[in-house]
Amino acid sequence: MASATAAAALGATPLRALPTNPDVVIIGAGSAGIAAARRLMAEGLEVVVIEAADQIGGRAVTDTAALGQPFDRGASWLQGPADLPHLDLARDLGFGLVDHSRPRDVLFVGDRQANPTERRQRDRAWSDFYAALSGARGDVSAASVLPMDQPFMDVVATWVGPMDFGVDIDQLSRQDWYAFAEYDVNKLVREGVGTVVARLGADLPVRLNTAARAVDWSGDGVRVETDAGTISARACIVTVSTGVLASGAIRFTPDLPDSKQSAIADLPMGQLIKVGLLFDGERLGLSPNSFVSHSLDGPLPADACYYLAFPAGHDYVTGFIGGQVGRDLEREGEAAMIAYALDRFVSMLGSDARRHFQRATVAAWDTNPLTLGAYSAARPGGFGARRRLAEPLGERVFFAGEAMATPYATLVGGAHLHGERIAGQVADLLEAPGCTGCAARHQHRNRPQEAGE
Ligand SMILES: Cc1cc2nc3c(=O)[nH]c(=O)nc-3n(C[C@H](O)[C@H](O)[C@H](O)COP(=O)(O)OP(=O)(O)OC[C@H]3O[C@@H](n4cnc5c(N)ncnc54)[C@H](O)[C@@H]3O)c2cc1C
């Protein structure tokens, strides 16, 4: 990840003295961890957040250095219910919110734009895609119920599979797709979604550059072993991705029960690469915020890179490459990812695009050890795993994050709302009559504020 991100610039408070024996330790300072910490602190609980990276935000992070303009390396849309907490904050800060609920789209067939008949066929493919997936039954793969011989169905399937869910449609659970809610809001943020998330996390008690290695929940509370020593707490909220959970980077004692392990296995990480292509101010005939896609050659997963042109008026185009094609490409390295996105773009827009191109940056997540993928995608047959993953262990180890955030799973907004909800449960539990340590906490909460606090 780039060093000069908005999150790093705003910073958490890494040097602040943190409680050694907090009520709750939160693993991960992404959207879910930040929301959980804010909620618990509002309840008067003592919290420590452990973050392995050198900045907060997790998969919502805005890079201002690479292109000289805010570039969201992870999430770039604020999507979800109308009362998403991020929206009020962004408005309060005077950030530019760009409605993207009805984006203009440009479809290429080779090096020319699609004609009206082709556009109608593509629109038809979209409605037939929805009809096929909504009308089918059971937790089967999307691929198994789609009329793939229909013109442009492969383009639609590539938008929804690799570009949206991060997986090819034979890996996409129809039922999981069906469980996603329609967005009430869908907005780009000119200053970056990551900047909003960083603001939400500013001033939280976060310990950066500190990986959690083990969670021991064999006793009364929990003991979290980190690079910088062990933290004992009454409860722990784990917010790392299912990729990190599956990798075994955090050891649990006792082991995670079978139901939890199978839930993690049923929620593998999808892949989505973002390539930011900076141009010199030339718009190449494309309106800002329009989507650009192209027809495909050969069977799925076909070579595809789809684009968002000049988001929020910036001078770059974002190329998206997802699913297995993206996974293979990430292993070829940064130059290969940039060439793939640029060559595809030039093949549609013409050599003018190459002349006006300045430089690029890549955000790739599959090999990032702190995520090991972009976001969770339930396997066909794995519907129900999101609910199982969210079940706490022994009323002291809780799980929060995008993977459990139904009906807004995979989203920043969903992760935030889920973190908040789980923190509410933890607060209620620690408040419960007879809970050990509650009296001490009430004393702590009610003590008069000292000067300078
Ligand atoms: C390319 C891409 C595009 C996306 N686009 C959108 C979009 O447009 N809109 C949208 O809403 N969502 C989008 N998302 C998804 C969204 O970014 C995530 O769903 C959300 O940010 C996840 O938040 P989280 O708190 O659940 O997890 P994370 O953000 O992953 O937070 C977990 C934190 O745990 C830390 N961690 C990992 N291991 C350890 C450890 N051992 N010890 C301590 N800390 C650890 C990580 O560094 C991370 O900061 C996108 C994601 C990607 C990758």
The ligand as a Gaussian input file, in Angstrom:
#p B3LYP/6-31G(d) Opt

LIG

0 1
 C      -10.773000      -3.197000      -4.383000
 C      -11.918000      -3.034000      -3.433000
 C      -13.022000      -2.282000      -3.806000
 C      -14.096000      -2.112000      -2.929000
 N      -15.138000      -1.311000      -3.286000
 C      -16.102000      -1.037000      -2.384000
 C      -17.061000      -0.017000      -2.642000
 O      -17.001000       0.659000      -3.667000
 N      -18.008000       0.208000      -1.692000
 C      -18.039000      -0.470000      -0.505000
 O      -18.888000      -0.187000       0.319000
 N      -17.123000      -1.428000      -0.238000
 C      -16.161000      -1.708000      -1.132000
 N      -15.172000      -2.587000      -0.829000
 C      -15.278000      -3.391000       0.388000
 C      -14.931000      -2.631000       1.638000
 O      -13.735000      -1.928000       1.451000
 C      -14.811000      -3.621000       2.792000
 O      -15.956000      -4.434000       2.849000
 C      -14.673000      -2.965000       4.147000
 O      -13.762000      -1.912000       4.099000
 C      -14.244000      -4.035000       5.146000
 O      -14.165000      -3.499000       6.445000
 P      -13.852000      -4.472000       7.662000
 O      -13.705000      -3.642000       8.867000
 O      -14.826000      -5.588000       7.696000
 O      -12.453000      -5.170000       7.299000
 P      -11.017000      -4.498000       7.045000
 O      -11.173000      -3.170000       6.422000
 O      -10.219000      -5.511000       6.320000
 O      -10.455000      -4.309000       8.509000
 C       -9.747000      -5.330000       9.173000
 C       -8.449000      -4.761000       9.697000
 O       -7.739000      -5.812000      10.371000
 C       -6.350000      -5.609000      10.150000
 N       -5.670000      -6.892000      10.439000
 C       -5.535000      -7.974000       9.655000
 N       -4.883000      -8.946000      10.323000
 C       -4.598000      -8.456000      11.554000
 C       -3.963000      -8.986000      12.711000
 N       -3.465000     -10.238000      12.749000
 N       -3.845000      -8.216000      13.815000
 C       -4.325000      -6.926000      13.804000
 N       -4.940000      -6.378000      12.732000
 C       -5.097000      -7.140000      11.635000
 C       -6.275000      -5.167000       8.713000
 O       -5.067000      -4.483000       8.455000
 C       -7.509000      -4.245000       8.608000
 O       -7.165000      -2.894000       8.883000
 C      -14.072000      -2.742000      -1.671000
 C      -12.958000      -3.482000      -1.281000
 C      -11.886000      -3.622000      -2.143000
 C      -10.695000      -4.405000      -1.704000

